Amino acid sequence: MTETVVRRNRIARNADRVGMSAMIIASVCLVALGAHWVSGPMVSVVVLVLVLVLGSVLGLAVTGGPEARRLLAPYGLLKPGMLWLALFFLAPVWSLLRISLSTKESRFSVQYNFSWAFQNYSTAFRDFGKQFEHAFVYAAIATILTILIGYPLAYVIAFRGGKYKNILLGLVVIPFFTSYLIRTIAWSTILADRGVVVRVLHAVGLENVFEWMHIMDNGKLLNTPAAVIGGLTYNFLPFMLLPIYVSLEKIDTNLVNAAGDLYSNASRAFRKVVFPLSIPGVFAGTLLTFIPAAGDFVNAQFLGNPNTTMIGNSIQDQFLKQNNYPVASAMAAVLMVSIATLVLLYTRIFGTEDLA
Amino acid sequence: MMRKRTKYGRYALNVFAGLGLVYLFAPIFFIVAFSFNKPKGNFNIAWQSFTFDNWLHPFAEQSLTHALWKSLEIAAVSTLVSTILGSLIAVALSRYKFRGSEGINLFLVLPLTTPEIVLGSSLATLFLGQNFIDFGMTTIIIAHIMFQVSFVALTVRARIRGFDWTLEQAAQDLGATPVRTFMKVTFPLILPGILAAALLAFALSIDDFIITFFNSGPVQTFPLQIYGASRVRIPPQINVLASMILFLSVALLMTGTIAGMRKSAEKQATAKKFNLLHRK
């Protein structure tokens, strides 16, 4: 009798371990089910394990007393969302990797057999190397441009906005309340061959300068690499501007004044005080801009030409038009892994913990 | 001399910021202006003449209106679910200290640092390999909840970071049941953060294109409809509906800001009263 009570107390005291393991086991079960690790009768075994694990945690919460309940509570709150992400985020990544190493039985078959088919990856690199290059180069240039445009704007709003700060910030965000696609289509109208910008440039005579800078191509602005980069810059600007603004806003203006009192001139105060303190914002903004820009295909489609397609266009085309899932998955996997690597390297070099 | 230069520098920076705002608004100006255009042919891209017709018949394009309703439906359902799931995560992370919270924090950022095209295509491979759900509304909603959860969890967590959880203990010491404590103390205090996150999630869902594109099946959402139609025709109703959404969001934003300003003014007023009372 006393033995069981002691045992129960021990379980109750370690309820957090129980809760965490239950969450992990349940997640693994869901990934196994979603990503087809198991088949046939094993499926019912995994489902049974899942139900048993969740049931036993529930049982412990009901019978374990207040201490156990307190220890279990965070895992209970986390579980619905985490299990959702396990099934619809982790399991898909696994099945993406699996399909990227599979081969089709025949040209028109929908069945895929896993066969360590690394040729999908060599096909991806051989046929779509240019698109990978475009994706990373365009996204990198666009990220730099968003810093060059976003930083001064954020600076002016944060330090010179005064009582209009919130209104100015609102003004910056408002354009992005219109649909992403509509904004991009609007840019294609603005940059069109007989559109306003081209005509103004022609009238002012800046055409040659733009040609020389390789922004224009034979009197065209639309359907050039510059237009694609411009579109990416525009569409992802708020992701750069807002984090920078947040980090600038946090800066204590007394520090800047102190620098002035110590005979630092304005530019030195900026270099030595303001800019270092705003680096976390630039860091977060860079990630939030570069990652979606590298995977984008909308800008390249509406503002580019067949020679400016990015990897997103190729993945989309191979996946949805050619139904060539293995190669499309291989490209997506390469994109995912290379971005993850870049992010890791970047975090190592410029790292701050304050991402979100 | 030196002083003069910094003065010019100041001026130049402000001008640059002004130009930045003009740049941000350039396409918006076009979208709103062309909602009053009377286009020749199928493409509303060259200015012809001014008309109110499009605004008088904003829902004339049936397929477009239908798609907009679908988008609203999807956004409503996915926002509701993801707000609940995400808020629970946020409360767990900020209310409790527990084993593995660091790992959870890292895991939450993962969907945000994965390009949308990878999220969309990988989820599609999951749905391809099974016979339970067909591509359609269900898959779109599942996909939206998947990417909204992280956004909601991180937003709510950021908003309730400084929350004083001992208030709950105080309520319970005063004899409130846990349910009553939650309804009367905790929930009202974290509600603003949850609402802000829900708004963000709703906006993300309405505007999502890439992930939806991979998981939509036959269903046409508003962005998908625009994408599909853009090759064939760009009717002015697109501009009208986009302008409507824009004006509506601006109105929402303004009421939010005004309400916030009024609230802080009230707070100051009560603080003043309180001080006066105590001085007596």
Interface residues (C-beta under 8 A of the other chain):
Chain A: D16 R17 M20 G34 A35 H36 L71 A73 P74 Y75 L77 L78 P80 G81 M82 W84 L85 F88 F89 A91 P92 V93 S95 L96 R98 I99 V110 I149 G150 P152 L153 Y155 V156 I157 R160 N166 I167 G170 L171 V172 V173 I174 P175 F177 T178 S179 Y180 L181 I182 R183 I185 A186 W187 S188 T189 I190 A192 R194 Y234 L237 N265 A266 S267 L287 L288 I291 P292 A294 G295 D296 F297 V298 F302 G312 I315 Q316 F319 L320 Y325 A328 S329 A332 L335 M336 I339 A340 V343 L355 A356
Chain B: M2 T6 G9 L13 N14 F16 A17 G20 L21 Y23 L24 F25 A26 P27 I28 F30 I31 F34 I45 A46 I84 L85 G86 L88 I89 V91 A92 L93 R95 Y96 F98 R99 G100 S101 I104 F107 L108 V109 L110 P111 L112 T113 T114 P115 E116 I117 V118 L119 S121 S122 L123 A124 T125 L126 L128 G129 I142 A143 I145 M146 V149 S150 A153 L154 R157 A158 A203 I206 D207 F209 I210 F213 F214 F222 P223 I226 Y227 S230 I234 I238 N239 A242 S243 I245 L246 S249 V250 L253 M254 T257
